Amino acid sequence: MAATNNTGNLKRKKELANALTANGIANEPTENSSLRNLNVGQKRGRGLTRGLNTQKYKRKSGGEKPKIVIPKGINRPVGEHSSKHATEIGVLIMCEAPMQVEGWAKIPDETKDHLLRKLTNKLSYELEEPHVVQCIWKSFAKQYSSFRSNAHKYYLKWKEGGGVTLARQNIYEKLGDRRDDWLWLCDFWETAKFEKVSNTQKSNRKKLTYSHKLGTKSRATHQHEKGFDDIDMYEVEYHNPKNGWAYKDFEANSVRMKELREQQRALPEGVDRMTTEEICITVLGENSSYAKSKGLNRKVSGVDAISSFEASSSRARLEEELANTQSELASTKAEMAIQKTTVEAVVKFMEQMTGKSFAEIINVPN
């Protein structure tokens, strides 16, 4: 039994080493890396995610990157490569995202931009579209939070079973050999500040009693396939013919939104009409889950969500424009030098032909 567990641990270490190598990170063993072997007797899992499907696709397509489709209005990845979006972001967070910070918001913009560049080296996005960039940043923030949450659950499991010391010794497998990061997180999880935030978040989650009826498919995939607007998707999400509405209030919300939509459609041409998003916000509220999913709630704005990228993108565009201007200037200078040489040759020829200087030639009296 012990031999089987050791074989499994060695295989998972090899998988992690490959993932780290694929992302340009050295995987140097530390003297404490063997502590992970204390975690024996666990059920063997599927192994670490490494983004192999993306690599396989690029090999088959001759180096072409998978294109991630994020329709405006849905603001979520859809289509055949949508899962690669989450996978590659997860791999980057596991292998490269800083952990010795209080949260995603505390990571420097330069580091976030580096992660974005690594992502776009593997996947193709329409980065000129603001809603696409906002979706990417929201995905990074959400997966970063989930990663740390899972690491914390792992820590609590060992802490409850054997105390803080044992929990600190058993490094979370997905952190690999990032022992310093793990110990920093262990210290952070024991602080009063984290405890307060954690308790608040637990309380908030208990209040989220909504249950959707979409099955295993994401809302974005349903909406993309059916071509519904947000108002019709609200009914699809919270109602099915067999069990009815998830909550009575939801039925009233749906009826009200459809009434507003019909009222807006009935307005004469030339009159400003409420958009679908405005109708949903009017009925569901500015701080509803719908508003948050769209980045329209009062606490979080789309501008805040993409400010880091916009600053980086603007800087990149300015640098590109400067490089182009310098190139054009160099080309203009070269052309002027050629023209100068040509003019000088013409002047010399005229002087030889007339026996006069160029100044005498052009100084012709009226």
QUIZIVEN-V798050 format. One record per residue. SS is DSSP state (~ for helix, > for strand, _ for the rest). D_LAST is the distance of its C-alpha to the last C-alpha in whole Angstrom. Layout:
ss: (SS/SS)
d_last: (D_LAST/D_LAST)
This chain:
ss: (_/~/~/~/~/~/~/~/~/~/~/~/~/~/~/~/~/~/~/~/~/~/_/_/_/_/_/_/_/_/_/_/~/~/~/~/~/~/_/_/_/_/_/_/_/_/_/_/_/_/_/~/~/~/~/~/~/~/~/~/_/_/_/_/_/>/>/_/>/>/_/_/_/_/_/_/>/>/_/_/_/~/~/~/~/~/~/~/~/~/~/~/~/~/~/_/_/_/_/_/_/_/_/~/~/~/_/_/~/~/~/~/~/~/~/~/~/~/~/~/~/~/>/>/_/_/_/_/_/~/~/~/~/~/~/~/~/~/~/~/~/~/~/~/~/~/~/~/~/~/~/~/~/~/~/~/~/~/~/~/~/~/_/~/~/~/~/~/~/_/_/_/~/~/~/_/_/_/~/~/~/~/~/~/~/~/~/~/~/_/_/~/~/~/~/~/~/~/~/~/~/~/~/~/~/~/_/_/_/_/_/_/_/_/_/_/_/_/~/~/~/~/~/~/~/~/_/_/_/~/~/~/~/~/~/~/~/~/>/>/_/_/_/>/>/_/_/~/~/~/~/~/~/~/~/~/~/~/~/~/~/~/~/~/~/_/_/_/_/_/_/_/_/_/_/~/~/~/~/~/~/~/~/~/_/_/_/_/~/~/~/~/~/~/_/_/_/_/_/_/_/~/~/~/~/~/~/~/~/~/~/~/~/~/~/~/~/~/~/~/~/~/~/~/~/~/~/~/~/~/~/~/~/~/~/~/~/~/~/~/~/~/~/~/~/~/~/~/~/~/~/~/~/~/_/_/_/~/~/~/~/~/_/_/_/_)
d_last: (112/110/109/107/106/104/103/101/100/98/97/95/94/92/91/89/88/86/84/83/82/80/78/77/80/82/86/88/91/93/96/97/96/99/100/99/102/104/103/106/108/105/104/102/99/96/94/91/88/85/82/84/83/79/79/81/79/76/77/78/75/73/72/71/71/74/72/73/73/73/73/71/74/77/75/77/77/79/79/80/79/79/82/80/78/81/82/79/79/83/82/79/81/84/82/79/80/80/84/84/83/84/83/80/78/78/76/73/70/69/72/72/69/70/73/70/68/72/73/69/70/73/72/69/68/66/65/62/64/66/69/70/69/71/74/73/74/77/78/78/79/82/83/83/85/88/88/89/91/93/93/94/97/98/98/101/103/103/104/106/108/108/106/103/103/104/101/99/100/100/96/94/94/90/89/90/90/88/91/89/88/91/93/90/91/94/94/91/94/97/94/95/92/92/95/94/91/94/96/94/92/96/97/94/94/98/96/94/97/95/96/93/95/92/94/92/89/86/85/82/83/85/82/80/82/83/80/82/80/81/83/85/85/87/90/90/90/93/95/97/99/102/102/100/98/98/98/99/96/93/94/94/90/90/91/88/85/86/86/83/81/83/82/78/78/79/76/74/70/68/70/70/73/75/74/77/77/77/80/82/81/82/85/86/84/81/83/85/85/83/80/81/80/77/76/76/79/78/79/76/73/71/68/71/72/68/67/67/66/63/62/62/60/58/57/57/55/52/53/52/49/48/49/47/44/44/44/41/39/41/39/36/36/37/34/31/33/33/29/28/30/28/25/26/27/24/22/24/24/21/21/24/23/20/21/19/19/17/15/14/13/11/9/7/4/0)
